[in-house]
Amino acid sequence: MDKSNFLEEKYQALKHEVDSIQVALLNNHPPWYKNIPVIVSILALVFSFATTTLSFQRNQLQDLLERKSELRDMLKTLAQLPTKNLEVMKKYQGDENIQALIGGQINQENSILVSQAVELINNIPESHLTAIELYSIGVSLQNAYQNDSALAFFNKSERIAIDFNSNVSAKRGIANTLFLLGRIQEGRQAFQETIAVFDEFPGFNEFIQQSTHVQTYILWASVEAATLNFDVAEKHLEKANSIVLTLTPGPFTSQLNTQILHLETQILNAKSHATAMNQQRQG
């Protein structure tokens, strides 16, 4: 036999044998779901993935709780600053230099804190914020003369408010800030919407509704007077007074009446001063 033919036949015989062995091995190999090492590996991978996901969620929650805690501390400090400023004004009454110095320091503290609070709150999902938190930031921004930013926070507060108190506070904040921005007609419209707040929150008794209207009219009158619209201010004060006369007598009714009388005096004084200034200019 030719040597080359002999080697060819030998090669084919070995190839056939190897192929047979491979087929046998494949036929004897179980599917993956019956292969215990494979199943163990897959389960380990799934467990690792689940553990990583839970750890990530837990870290996110912890980070959120820490931010909320930090925000509460900031809001608490910010809320105390106006009282602190008032105490300084009383303590150093008659010493305008000291009042100006300490008052400026308090205002600076307010500006720094509220800037930090805004930065912090912007990193908290809105679903984890409350209307009163947003409102508090708005008040502090207003105290820092950042009225455009304050208006944005009052609008956010009003939008997510689910209770009457938060909603009416936000509405008043919007109206007041619009006046401060010189947008008088929009401010008046916002006050009208505040008067209509019980259309959104029905079910409150007559005393709560009417006393709420009195507080809104008092604020409305004060901001009208601040823009020298004294006649309009007096009309709103008259509305407030007419409502108070219908309220059940009591401590809160007396408090409202005192506020009206105090504001009435302030408006008369401001009106007289403005008239005197006009006469002086014309003279």
VENSUL-V170082 format. One record per backbone hydrogen bond with DSSP energy under -1.0 kcal/mol. NH is the residue of the N-H (numbers start at 1). CO is the residue of the C=O. E is the energy in kcal/mol with one decimal. If there is no record, write none. Layout:
NH|CO|E / NH|CO|E
This chain:
6|2|-2.3 / 7|3|-2.2 / 8|4|-2.0 / 9|5|-2.3 / 10|6|-2.0 / 11|7|-2.5 / 12|8|-2.3 / 13|9|-2.1 / 14|10|-2.3 / 15|11|-2.6 / 16|12|-2.3 / 17|13|-1.7 / 18|14|-2.5 / 19|15|-2.7 / 20|16|-2.0 / 21|17|-2.0 / 22|18|-2.4 / 23|19|-2.4 / 24|20|-2.1 / 25|21|-2.5 / 26|22|-2.6 / 27|23|-2.4 / 28|24|-1.6 / 34|31|-1.9 / 35|32|-1.5 / 39|35|-2.3 / 40|36|-2.7 / 41|37|-2.0 / 42|38|-2.4 / 43|39|-2.7 / 44|40|-2.2 / 45|41|-2.0 / 46|42|-2.6 / 47|43|-2.6 / 48|44|-2.2 / 49|45|-2.4 / 50|46|-2.6 / 51|47|-2.6 / 52|48|-2.2 / 53|49|-2.4 / 54|50|-2.6 / 55|51|-2.3 / 56|52|-2.3 / 57|53|-2.4 / 58|54|-2.5 / 59|55|-2.3 / 60|56|-2.2 / 61|57|-2.5 / 62|58|-2.4 / 63|59|-2.4 / 64|60|-2.3 / 65|61|-2.6 / 66|62|-2.0 / 67|63|-2.1 / 68|64|-2.5 / 69|65|-2.2 / 70|66|-2.3 / 71|67|-2.5 / 72|68|-2.5 / 73|69|-1.9 / 74|70|-2.0 / 75|71|-2.8 / 76|72|-2.2 / 77|73|-2.0 / 78|74|-2.7 / 79|75|-2.4 / 84|80|-2.2 / 85|81|-2.6 / 86|82|-2.3 / 87|83|-2.3 / 88|84|-1.7 / 89|85|-2.2 / 90|86|-2.1 / 91|87|-2.6 / 92|88|-2.5 / 93|90|-1.2 / 95|92|-2.4 / 99|95|-2.2 / 100|96|-2.6 / 101|97|-2.3 / 102|98|-2.7 / 103|99|-2.4 / 104|100|-2.1 / 105|101|-1.6 / 106|102|-2.3 / 107|103|-2.3 / 108|104|-2.2 / 109|105|-2.3 / 110|106|-2.4 / 111|107|-2.5 / 112|108|-2.4 / 113|109|-2.5 / 114|110|-2.7 / 115|111|-1.7 / 116|112|-1.9 / 117|113|-2.4 / 118|114|-2.4 / 119|115|-2.1 / 120|116|-2.3 / 121|117|-2.9 / 122|118|-1.8 / 123|120|-1.4 / 124|121|-1.4 / 128|125|-2.2 / 129|126|-1.9 / 134|130|-1.8 / 135|131|-2.5 / 136|132|-2.3 / 137|133|-1.8 / 138|134|-2.0 / 139|135|-2.3 / 140|136|-2.1 / 141|137|-2.5 / 142|138|-2.2 / 143|139|-2.3 / 144|140|-1.1 / 145|142|-1.8 / 146|141|-3.0 / 150|146|-2.3 / 151|147|-2.6 / 152|148|-1.6 / 153|149|-1.9 / 154|150|-2.5 / 155|151|-2.4 / 156|152|-1.9 / 157|153|-2.5 / 158|154|-2.6 / 159|155|-2.0 / 160|156|-1.8 / 161|157|-1.2 / 167|163|-2.0 / 168|164|-2.8 / 169|165|-2.0 / 170|166|-2.1 / 171|167|-2.4 / 172|168|-2.2 / 173|169|-2.3 / 174|170|-2.4 / 175|171|-2.4 / 176|172|-2.8 / 177|173|-2.2 / 178|174|-2.2 / 179|175|-1.7 / 180|176|-1.9 / 181|177|-1.8 / 182|179|-1.7 / 183|178|-2.6 / 184|182|-1.4 / 187|183|-2.2 / 188|184|-2.5 / 189|185|-2.1 / 190|186|-2.1 / 191|187|-2.0 / 192|188|-2.1 / 193|189|-2.0 / 194|190|-1.6 / 195|191|-2.2 / 196|192|-1.3 / 197|194|-1.6 / 199|196|-2.0 / 200|197|-1.2 / 201|197|-1.4 / 209|205|-2.1 / 210|206|-2.8 / 211|207|-2.6 / 212|208|-1.9 / 213|209|-2.0 / 214|210|-2.1 / 215|211|-2.0 / 216|212|-2.0 / 217|213|-2.8 / 218|214|-2.3 / 219|215|-2.0 / 220|216|-2.7 / 221|217|-2.7 / 222|218|-2.0 / 223|219|-2.2 / 224|220|-2.0 / 225|221|-2.3 / 226|222|-1.8 / 228|225|-1.9 / 229|224|-2.8 / 230|228|-1.4 / 233|229|-2.2 / 234|230|-2.6 / 235|231|-1.6 / 236|232|-2.0 / 237|233|-2.0 / 238|234|-2.2 / 239|235|-1.9 / 240|236|-2.2 / 241|237|-2.4 / 242|238|-2.4 / 243|239|-1.7 / 244|240|-2.2 / 245|241|-1.8 / 246|243|-1.7 / 247|244|-1.3 / 254|250|-2.4 / 255|251|-2.1 / 256|252|-2.3 / 257|253|-2.2 / 258|254|-2.2 / 259|255|-2.1 / 260|256|-2.1 / 261|257|-2.3 / 262|258|-2.5 / 263|259|-2.5 / 264|260|-2.5 / 265|261|-1.9 / 266|262|-2.1 / 267|263|-2.7 / 268|264|-2.2 / 269|265|-2.4 / 270|266|-2.7 / 271|267|-2.7 / 272|268|-2.3 / 273|269|-2.4 / 274|270|-2.5 / 275|271|-2.2 / 276|272|-2.3 / 277|273|-2.3 / 278|274|-2.1 / 279|275|-2.3 / 280|276|-2.2 / 281|277|-2.1 / 282|278|-2.4 / 283|279|-2.2
